[in-house]
Amino acid sequence: MHVIHVDGAGSHSRLVFEERPIPAFGPNDLLVRVRATALNRADLLQRKGMYPPPEGASPILGLEMAGEVEAVGHHVRGRRVGDRVCALLPGGGYAQYAVVPAEMAMTLPDTLSFEEAAAIPEVFLTAYQALAWLGKLQAGETVLVHAGASGVGTAAIQLARTMGARVIVTASRPKHAACLALGAEAAIDYREESFDAEVMRLTHRHGVDVVLDVVGADYFERNIESLGVDGRLVILALMGGSRVESISLRHIFRKRLHILCSTLRNRSDVYKLALTRDFSTEMLPRFQAGELAPVIDTVYDWTDAETAHSRMEANLNTGKLVLRVT
């Protein structure tokens, strides 16, 4: 099979095509002919040597894919060759074939193309984990979603609205319209406005119930200020640094706040299976019904992967960047 290989990990890395053996699959696995995969910021970090794959995972980039089942492990029931599926991966999406535990594969809604389906697993499972499992978001509550126009952000807006919550986002001004169209009630320009002051104004000084953050240190104190009593701060990434120089516990105690941090890639298969099962039951039917939809910025042929990476690096995309695998 052909794969996209990272040549010379680091700031001067290149994406090049190589031939590799089709991966072996076990009795509980599916071998899937990949038709589309999608970019995530983890791909950019991995090619720079800053985010190695978990032990035993494929070193090939790509944390999600959609395609057709090519072969079925002999212990697998309920799956057939030709089934259209999508799945979260620990790596290996930038390839013509991928191996997936059968229970991790989600059946594609008939209404979705492979390109659309490839834009679902990583961002929607990440957002669902953050809002439902960690943030315990409830109907009638308010959530602040940072990077609202990102893949996770656009997924989180839709999921939160489906859960009956009110959504406030931060995003650059040109991306506000897209966030509002997805269901956000307010958008804050993080470049020109103090988001914590705006949050308090929009919530009549009550603060939000949940903050979904991918920035980290640079936003930490303002996130604390933005939360109301019993609020939950869910940190998924550290794009703005990992070290907070000084922390006052006074506001955290006074507001009884919960601070939760999580990644998804290095979670156990048991955890990811349970998350996939919950999401498939609660949310996947909503794609068929049109209540949820993947937000795609651009679809590229995978021969243009470098162009796609450059677009994400420059933070130009609204929603997902997808690679069509040929």
QUIJODA-V918815 format. One line per field, one symbol per residue. burial: 1 if it has 16 or more other C-alpha atoms within 10 Angstrom, else 0. Layout:
# QUIJODA-V918815
burial: ???
This chain:
# QUIJODA-V918815
burial: 01111100100000101000000011001111111111110111011110001000011111111111111110010010000111111111111111111111111110000111111111111111111101101100011111111111111111111110111111110011011101110111110000110111000000111111111110111011111111111111100000000000000100001100000110000001101111110011001000011111001101101001100100001111111110
